[in-house]
């Protein structure tokens, strides 16, 4: 993964799920709405960003809770 890559998992939306966005080489992309960590992994795989550490210590910025938060009840 390039140093300029930023992946953001946004807070849980009122409709459910978490929006996943990536900023890669100056381009912003909406990768989709994830409902599980497996969804995030699949979105990243489709974007060519395989083997990304999904933990809070990894390269992803988790907003509104870490990888264990998938409902609005934080």
Protein Blocks (a to p, Z undefined) as FASTA:
>chain_A
ZZklccddddddfkgpjdddddeehiacdfbjcfbfklmmmmmmmnopghiafbfklmbd
cehiafklcbfbZZ
